[in-house]
Amino acid sequence: MDRRTFMKMVGATMAGTAGGTLLTPRTSEAQKAFEQKEFHSILIDTTRCIGCRRCEKACAEANNLPIPDISEQANEAIFEKKRKTSETAYTVTNLYETEKGKVFVPWRCMHCNQPGCRSACLVYAIKKRETGHVTWDANCLGCRLCVYSCPYDLVKWEWYGTIVRLQKCNLCYGRFLKGKLPACVEACPTEALMFGLRRGLLEEGKRRIAQNPGKYIKRIYGEFEVGGTSHLYLSAVPFNQIGLRTDLGVKSVPEYSLVYLSAVPFIAALVPITCFAIARVVRIEKDAIRKELEKKEGEEKKKGEEKEKHK
């Protein structure tokens, strides 16, 4: 490899890597601008949820999933264990025994402001829409990095022969485009679920907390957790008593990789330079060894010729 070819390779590598890094909002300035968009959200008031599971049934109907049995008898059995969302159930409701009695909590994708699943996706199959919806496309590689990067363990997947399909709540994005409410919100008989712009729902949540002293703890879950989410929770008891993680902090998942990603262009340039240097050293060493061998062969040949002369 000559010098001109080498410099072309380094330049192309740096440009390609830097370009790939800038495809997603990974700098703090880009993240800040991204978070200022008016996302749509759902405010979940756990003090109003009665555990009827109509949200589960409505979600299943809207997404062509197996319809769950939500009869009173079935509910009694289902609440005996804690369930997670799955490829056949995007929404589940669990029962928690707390210091203030029984609390029902509906669960689904949190639709993070800065989703770790989106940042981890190699082919951008997962998208964070400007409306706040976290959706997915069919061009999934099946690497499952999205599954491992979700701090809430809510991203699921399913095999269809040789094709992988992501499975999770998409905040009823298709219904939203038609001007409809999310199916779970529309089906809730107690208005435990409220849909709207995130900023307005945060204001509504804070209004309820201020007007009902002692009814709620003075915080809205999802306002700051992992950079903020589009599913927001009101609760009468500490969030850890109703299955919500309280160890995640306020930094978004993509921010943890920001330092490493910013170093990628330099590493991409450094690797070929290092390889070139190593190759150069090895070549010099080989040349030195070859010359030494040629010198020894010459000396031995000379000695042989002198011996022949003496004979």
N, C-alpha and C positions, 0 to 999 in steps of 0.2 A: 504494500500500500504506500503510495507516495504522499507527500505533505498536502497537496491540493485536495486529493480524494479524502484524506483524513479530516481536514477542516470542513469540507462539505458535509461529511457524515455527522460531525459534532454539531454543526449549525442546524442541520435538519432535525437531529434528535432533540436539541434544546427547544426549538420552535414548536415541534410536535407535542412535546411533553407540556410545555407552558400553555399551549393552546388547549390541550385536553383538560388541564387544571382549571382554566378559566371558563370552561363550559358550564360549571355549576357555581352558585354563589357561595364561595368558600372563604372569602376575605371578610373581615369584620364589617367593613363598609357595605359590602353587598348583602350580608346577612341582615344588617340593620335596615337597609332599604326594603328587603324582601319581607321582613316582619311588619313593616308599616302598612302593608296592603290590608284592605278590609276583608278579612276572612269570615266565612260563615261558620257558625258553631252550634252546638247543642248544650244547653244548660240543664244539668240533671240534678234535680232537688230530691235527694234520697229520703227526706222527711215526708215526701208525698207518695213515694212508690209503695204500692200495696202488694207487689209480687204476683200480679195477675198473669204476667208473661204474654200479654197481648202484643207487646213490642216484638217478642221473638217470633210469634206467628206471622205478624205483618211483614217482618224482615224476610222470613222464609218465602212468603208468597211473592214479594217484590223481586226476589233474586232467584226464583225457581229452585228453591232448596226443599228438602223434605219437610213437610208441615208437622210441627211438634204437637203433641197432645197436651193441651193446657187446661184440662179438666181439673177440678179441685183434688180429686184423688191422685192424679198424675203429679200435680204440683207438690203435694205432701211428700211423695217419694223422691222427686227430683231435688228438693231442697235439703235432703239429708247429706248431700255431698257438694263440694265446691267444684264447679265446672269451668272449663276454659273454652274460649271460642275455638271453632274447628272449621275444616273445609266444608262442612254441611250445616254449620250454625255460626253466622256472623255476629249474632247478638245472643248473649246468655244473661240470665238473672240469677244471682246467688243470695242466699240468706246468711246473715251474720248475727251472732249473739253478741251484743255490746253492753256497755255499762248502763245504757238507757233502754235496753230491751232489744227486740228483733228489728233489724234493718235490712231492707231489700235493696240490692244494688245491681242495676243493669250494666253490662260490660260490652264493649265493642272497640274497634280501632280508635285510638285517641286522636288521630289526624294532627300530628305534631306540626308546629310552625316550621321547624327545620327537621324534617324526618330523617332519621338515621338510615331507614330502609332505602330511601331515595338516593342518599349520598353513596350508599354501598353498591347500588345497582350498576353493573358494568355496562349495560346496554340501554340505560335510562328507560327501562320498561315501567318503572314506577315514576309517577309525576305528581308534583305538588301544584295543583291548579291555583290560579290567581284568586279563585273564590274560596280557597281553603281546603277543598277536597283532595285527598290523597288517593289517586286512581292508579290503575295499571293497564298495560297493553299486553298483547299476545306474544310479543317478541322476547319472551323470557328464556334465559339460557339454562335455567334449572340449577344455578350455582348455590342458591339458598342463602346468599350473603344477607339478603333482606331479613330472613328469619332470625339470623344470629345477631343482627344489628338493632333489632327492635327491643327497647328497654322494657316493654310491657309484655313481650311474648304473645303478640296478637296477630302477627303475620303468619298465615298458614299456606300450604301448597298441596296440590293434588296432581297425580300423574294421570294423563289420558293417553294410554298407549305409550308413545315415545315423546309426547308433548307435556310440558309442565304448565300448570295454570295456577296463578296466585289466587288465594281465597281470603278475602277479608271485607269488612264493611268499607264502602266507598262513599259513605254519607249520602247514598241515593243520588249520585251525580246525574244519572239519566233522568230521574224524576225532577231534579232541580232544574235541568235545562228545559223541561216542559212547564215550569212554574209551579210544581207541586212540592209539598212538604216531604221530608223523609218519612218513609212508611211507619217507622217506630213512633215518631212524634205524632203523626196523624192518628195512630191507633190508641195512644195513651188516654185512659178515661179520667185520670186525676190531674192531668197537666203537669206531671212530674218531669216531662221533657219539654223544653222550649227551644225553638229554632230561630236563629236570626244572626245579625252581624255580631261578631265576637265582642267588639267594644261595647255595644248596647247590652249584651248579655252579662258582661262583667259589671256594668252599672246596675243592672237589675239584681244581680246576685248581691252586690254590696248594699243595695237599697233594702232587700229582704233582711240581711244581717243587721242593719242599723235599726229597722223598724220592729224587729223581733228579738230583743235582748234575751239571751239565755237559750233561745231555740237553736241557734247555729253556732258552730265555732267560727271565730272571726277570720276566716280565710277561705278562698275559693281554690280548690285543687285544679291545677291546669293553667292557672294564671301565669305562673313562672316555671313550673316543673319542666325540665329538659328544654328550656327556651320557650315554653308556652305550648299549649295544645288547643285544639278546636273542640275537645270534649271537656266540659267544665263541671265540677261537682260541688254541690253544697251538702254539708253534713252536720248532724247534731253532735257527733262524737269525733274524736281524733281519727284522721284518715286511715291510720294503720289498723284500726279496729274493723274497717270495712273493706279490707283487702287491697287498698291503694298503696303503692310503694312510696315511702317517704325518705328514701336514701339516694335519690337520683340527682339531687342538686338542681341548679337553675341553668347550667350550661347545656346547650344543645349537643346532641351526639356528634354531628359533623365537626364541631369546634375542637373536639379532642384530637382529631386527625389533622387539624390545620397546620400545626408546626411541621409534621412529617411531610404533608403534601407540598408545603412551600419549599422543602429541601429537594423535591424530586428533580427539578431541572438541573440543579447543581450535581446531584448524584448521576443523572443521565449523562452529563458532560464529563464527569470525573471518571466514570467506569471505562469508556473507550480510551481516554488519555492514559489511565493507569495500565490498561492492557497494551497500549502502544509502547509505553515505557518499558514494561516487562519484556515485551517481544524484542525491543531494541537491546536491552541488557543481555538477553539470552543470545541474540545474534552476535553481539560483540564477544561474549564469552565463547561462543562456538568458533568464531574466527580466531580468537587467541589460542584455543586448543588445537585448531587445525594447523596454525602456523607453527606451534610448538611441535606437533607431530611431524610436520614437513621438515622442520629443522633437525629433529632426531633422525629421521629417515635419511636426510642428506649426510649427516655426520657418519651414520653407520655405513652408508654407501661409500663415502670417502675412505673410511677405514678399510673397507673390503677391497677397494681399488689399490690402496697402498700395500696391503698384504699380498695381492696378486703380483705387484711390481717386485717385491722382495723375493718372491718365489722364482 
